[in-house]
Amino acid sequence: MINKIIAEYLRTNKRLVVPHFGAFIRKENSEAIVFVPFLKKDDGVLQQLLVSEYGMDSADAQAVIDEYIAEIKGSIAARGAYVIEGVGRLMTDSNGICYLELGAAP
């Protein structure tokens, strides 16, 4: 659900923050996307997208975001990566910092 929102939103917008986790940013004049783990402040955009796309209330949308973050962290811990189709593969470096590897296949 959120993977689809991220991929679709970044086609026409520059940035999408996953609150308390990090932000996906589309580079200027490019299709390339980077992940910035230090940009975590909730701007409300992702929550509002869940509310408008899926008819959730704000509390349910926040719960979905929290579950999504737990899913990413669990996948990285168990398999070394988390794939977001159409965006890339989230992984962690030797310091435990999350980064995005582009062009990941499902």
N, C-alpha and C positions, 0 to 999 in steps of 0.2 A: 504494500500500500504506500508506504513512505518512499520506497525506492522509486516507484512510478512517479510520485509527486516531484521528487528531486530531479529526475531525468527530464521530465516535461517542463518544469519551472525554469531550469537552467538553459533551455533552448532559447528563451526570450528574455530572461532576466540575468543580471550579473552575479547575484549572491543569494544564497539561502543558508541561514543559520539553523543548525540543530542545537537547540538550547542545552547548555551545560555539557556540550560535546565538541562542537567545532563548526566551521562554515565551509561550504562548497562555493568556490568563486570561479566564474568563467573569465578567462583572461581576455583583455581588451582586443578586439578585432581578431578573435581566434575561437576555435571550437574547444580548445584545451581547457580543462578544469583542474583546479588545484584544491587541496583540502588544507585549511588553516586551523589547527587544533587549538590555537590560543584565542580565537574569536568565538566566544561561547555565550555572550550576553544575549538573552532572549529578546528579540525584536517583535515577537508575536506573529510573524509571517507564516511560519510552518503551522502553528496552531490554527490560525485563521484559514489556511488552505484546507486543513482537515475538516474544519467546521463547515466550510462552504462546499467542498467536494463530496463529503460523506454524511453531511447532516448531523454531525456530532455536536454535543455541547462542549464548552471549553474544558471542563474537568475530564471528560472522556478523551478529548483530543490530547490533553497533557499526559494522560495515562498511556495512550498509544505511543507517544513520543518517548516516554520513559521505558516502555517495553522494547521499543526499537533500539534504543541505546544499549540496553542490556543484551539484546540479540546480537548486535555488532560486537560488543566486547566478548561475549561468549564464543562467537564464531572465530574471532581472532585468536582467542586463547586456545580453542580446541583444534582449529584447522590452519591457523596462521594468517587467515585473510577473511574478508567479508566482501562479496561481490555485489556491486550495484549496477545492474544491467543498464547499458547505455551511458554509464559514467566512468566506472573503473573499479579497481580492487583496493579496499582499505586494508592497510597492513601497519605493523608497528616496527620501528627501527630498534637498534640495540639499546637505546635509552628509553624505550617504551612509548615513544612519541608516534602518534598516528599520522600516516601519510597516504596519499592516493597514487596508485600506479594506474596510468591510463591504459585504455584499450583492452581491459580484461574481458575475457570471454566467460560466459556463465559456466 
